[in-house]
Amino acid sequence: MNAAVANLLTIWRYDEAKLALVKQQIILPYSSSIYLSRDPSCMENLAYLIPIVFFAGIIRGYAGFGFAVIAVIGLNLFLDPIKSVPIVLALDFICSIGLIREAIKHANMHTFRIIAGGSILGIPIGLVLLYLVPALWLKLAICSFVLVLVALLIKKAKPAQHDSFGKKLLTGIASGVGTSSASIGGPMILYYILSSPLDVRAQRATMILFFIVSEFVALMGIGLSQPSSNEIYTTILWLLAPTMVGVKIGQFFFNKRPPKSFKSISLPIMVVVAMVGFAQAFQVI
């Protein structure tokens, strides 16, 4: 009798331990990835997130780009990417709406339409490459290409005086390929815009319009591919005001004293994008 009871207790304890292991390794990670509001990390780290988006907003308002890169890298120090990416894209898109009127006034609409159209064409090409080339090697190749673009921008003292439809279209296609295959599409646009004969006001306005469109498409993709979360919406509301204030401050300084070139801002951002891409790839290796 005692032996039978002991056997039953052993079986029960084994099953209990196995159930706990399943709960720890499968159920909890799965549920936390879907019901994000059960994880209070966003609100707990709000004091750290606010200065990050405020600074990124200043850069966005001044240069017309850079918010997503700076904010995602900063927020990823405290949040999972499944939370930080939609938060950053939503903030950048909402705050960029206030820049549309000025951007339309100064942007080179011909250039914008061509690179935006090329980007749409490049998205399916990037998806095809994902099937043909391992994602790891594709990301390494694109990050290396970004560093080559940085070197070319450093070497090129003066912008190109001659522009062409083909160059604009290829830039857009390269951006679409990089976005859909490795989530790295912005540096291609930065390289083209900064090496073009456009003045800084037209460069900034054209980039604002392009990134508004690309962020809208990205938000649609995220909305269709992953569930929504009350915590993400709440965090966006908390971070919206400091982001908008930062954008307005950056816009004020640009209108008061526009730079002669955006290279001093864009080159470090492009290098950071490439280095983060390399780091992510080497973690997999």
C-alpha positions in Angstrom: 0.0 0.0 0.0 2.8 2.4 1.0 4.7 1.5 -2.2 1.6 2.2 -4.3 1.0 5.6 -2.7 4.7 6.4 -3.2 4.5 5.5 -6.9 1.4 7.7 -7.3 3.1 10.6 -5.6 6.1 10.2 -7.8 4.0 10.2 -10.9 2.0 13.2 -9.7 5.2 15.1 -8.9 6.6 14.2 -12.3 3.5 15.4 -14.1 3.4 18.6 -12.1 7.0 19.4 -12.9 6.4 18.6 -16.6 3.3 20.9 -16.6 5.3 23.7 -15.0 8.0 23.3 -17.6 5.4 23.4 -20.4 3.9 26.5 -18.8 7.3 28.2 -18.5 8.6 27.4 -21.9 5.5 27.4 -24.1 2.4 28.8 -22.6 3.8 31.9 -20.9 6.0 33.1 -23.9 3.1 32.5 -26.3 0.6 34.3 -24.1 2.9 37.2 -23.5 3.6 37.7 -27.2 -0.2 38.0 -27.8 -1.5 39.7 -24.7 1.1 42.3 -24.3 -0.9 44.3 -21.8 0.0 41.8 -19.1 3.6 42.9 -19.3 3.9 46.3 -17.5 7.4 47.1 -18.8 6.2 49.9 -21.1 4.7 52.0 -18.3 7.5 51.0 -15.8 10.1 52.4 -18.2 8.2 55.5 -19.3 10.6 57.8 -17.6 13.4 56.5 -19.9 11.3 56.3 -23.0 10.2 60.0 -22.9 13.6 61.6 -23.3 14.5 59.1 -26.1 11.5 60.0 -28.3 11.9 63.7 -27.4 15.5 63.7 -28.7 14.5 61.6 -31.8 11.7 64.0 -32.5 14.1 67.0 -32.5 16.2 65.2 -35.1 13.1 64.3 -37.2 11.8 67.8 -37.1 15.2 69.3 -38.1 16.4 66.8 -40.7 13.2 65.2 -41.9 14.5 61.7 -41.1 16.2 59.7 -38.3 13.4 59.4 -35.8 12.7 55.7 -36.4 16.4 54.6 -36.2 17.1 56.6 -33.0 13.9 55.7 -31.3 13.9 52.0 -32.1 17.5 51.5 -30.9 16.7 53.5 -27.7 13.4 51.8 -27.0 14.8 48.4 -27.6 17.0 48.9 -24.6 13.8 48.7 -22.5 11.2 47.0 -24.6 10.9 44.0 -26.9 10.9 44.8 -30.6 7.4 43.5 -31.0 6.4 46.5 -28.8 9.0 49.2 -29.8 8.6 48.9 -33.6 4.8 49.7 -33.8 5.1 52.3 -31.1 7.9 54.1 -33.0 6.3 53.8 -36.4 3.0 55.1 -35.1 4.6 58.1 -33.3 6.7 59.0 -36.4 3.7 58.8 -38.7 1.4 60.8 -36.5 4.0 63.5 -35.8 4.9 63.7 -39.5 1.4 64.6 -40.4 2.0 68.1 -39.1 5.0 68.4 -41.5 3.0 67.4 -44.6 1.8 70.9 -45.6 5.3 72.4 -45.5 6.8 69.3 -47.1 4.4 69.5 -50.1 5.3 73.1 -50.6 9.1 72.5 -50.8 9.4 68.9 -52.0 10.5 67.8 -55.5 7.3 66.0 -56.3 8.7 64.5 -59.5 11.5 62.9 -57.5 9.2 61.8 -54.7 6.8 60.0 -57.1 9.6 58.1 -58.9 11.4 56.9 -55.7 8.1 56.0 -54.0 7.0 54.1 -57.1 10.4 52.3 -57.3 10.1 51.4 -53.6 6.8 49.7 -54.3 8.3 47.8 -57.2 11.3 46.7 -55.0 9.2 45.2 -52.2 8.3 42.0 -54.1 11.8 41.7 -55.4 13.1 41.7 -51.8 10.6 39.1 -50.9 11.7 36.9 -53.8 15.4 37.3 -52.7 14.4 36.1 -49.2 13.4 32.8 -50.8 16.5 32.5 -52.9 19.2 33.8 -50.5 19.4 33.0 -46.7 18.1 36.0 -44.7 21.3 36.2 -42.7 23.6 36.6 -45.7 21.1 39.0 -47.3 21.2 41.2 -44.3 25.0 41.1 -44.2 25.2 42.1 -47.9 22.8 45.0 -47.4 24.6 46.3 -44.4 27.9 46.1 -46.3 26.3 48.0 -49.1 25.1 50.7 -46.7 28.7 51.2 -45.5 29.8 51.5 -49.1 27.2 54.3 -49.6 28.6 56.0 -46.5 32.1 55.9 -48.0 30.9 57.3 -51.3 29.1 60.1 -49.5 32.3 60.9 -47.5 34.4 60.9 -50.7 32.0 62.9 -52.8 32.5 66.5 -51.8 29.9 68.0 -54.2 26.5 66.7 -55.1 25.9 65.4 -58.6 24.8 68.0 -61.1 23.1 65.6 -63.4 20.1 63.5 -62.4 18.1 61.0 -64.3 14.9 59.0 -64.1 16.8 55.7 -64.0 18.9 56.8 -61.0 15.8 57.8 -59.1 13.9 54.6 -60.0 16.9 52.3 -59.1 17.2 54.2 -55.7 13.5 53.5 -55.0 13.8 49.9 -56.0 16.9 49.4 -53.9 15.1 50.9 -50.9 12.1 48.6 -51.4 14.4 45.5 -51.7 16.2 46.5 -48.5 13.0 47.2 -46.6 11.2 43.9 -47.5 14.3 41.7 -47.2 16.2 43.1 -44.2 14.1 46.1 -42.9 16.9 48.4 -44.1 15.6 50.7 -46.8 16.2 54.3 -45.5 19.9 54.6 -46.2 19.4 54.1 -49.9 17.1 57.1 -50.0 19.4 59.1 -47.8 22.3 58.4 -50.2 20.4 59.5 -53.3 18.8 62.6 -51.7 22.1 63.8 -50.2 24.0 63.3 -53.5 21.3 64.9 -55.6 21.4 68.6 -56.8 18.4 69.4 -54.6 18.8 72.2 -52.0 18.6 71.2 -48.4 15.0 72.4 -48.0 13.8 70.3 -51.0 15.9 67.3 -49.7 14.2 67.5 -46.3 10.7 67.9 -47.7 11.1 65.0 -50.2 12.4 62.7 -47.5 9.5 63.6 -45.2 7.0 62.7 -47.8 8.8 59.4 -48.7 9.1 58.2 -45.1 5.4 59.1 -44.4 4.4 56.8 -47.2 6.8 54.0 -46.2 5.7 54.2 -42.6 2.1 54.0 -43.5 2.7 50.9 -45.5 4.7 49.4 -42.7 2.0 50.1 -40.1 -0.6 48.4 -42.3 1.6 45.4 -42.5 2.1 45.3 -38.8 -1.6 45.7 -38.2 -2.4 42.8 -40.4 0.3 40.5 -39.1 0.1 40.9 -35.3 -2.6 41.6 -32.7 -3.2 45.0 -31.2 -2.5 45.8 -27.6 -4.1 48.3 -25.2 -0.6 48.7 -23.6 0.9 49.8 -27.0 -1.9 52.3 -27.5 -1.5 53.7 -24.0 2.3 54.0 -24.5 1.8 55.8 -27.8 -0.5 58.3 -26.1 2.0 59.0 -23.3 4.9 59.4 -25.7 3.0 61.4 -28.3 3.3 64.8 -26.6 7.1 64.7 -26.0 7.6 63.5 -29.5 5.5 66.3 -31.0 7.2 68.9 -28.9 10.6 67.5 -30.1 9.5 67.7 -33.7 8.3 71.3 -33.4 11.6 72.3 -31.8 13.5 70.6 -34.6 11.3 72.3 -37.2 11.8 75.7 -35.5 15.6 75.4 -35.6 15.5 74.2 -39.2 13.4 77.2 -40.3 15.6 79.6 -38.3 18.9 78.2 -39.4 18.9 75.4 -42.0 22.1 73.5 -42.4 24.3 73.6 -45.6 24.2 69.8 -45.7 22.6 66.9 -43.8 25.7 64.8 -44.1 26.7 65.4 -40.5 23.4 63.9 -39.3 22.8 61.3 -42.0 26.3 59.6 -42.0 26.3 58.6 -38.3 22.7 57.3 -38.6 23.6 55.2 -41.7 26.7 53.8 -39.9 24.5 53.0 -36.8 21.9 51.2 -39.0 24.7 49.1 -40.6 26.3 48.3 -37.3 23.0 47.3 -35.6 22.3 45.1 -38.6 25.7 43.4 -38.3 25.2 42.9 -34.6 21.8 41.2 -35.2 23.2 39.0 -37.9 26.3 37.9 -35.8 24.0 37.1 -32.9 22.3 34.5 -35.1 25.7 33.1 -36.2 
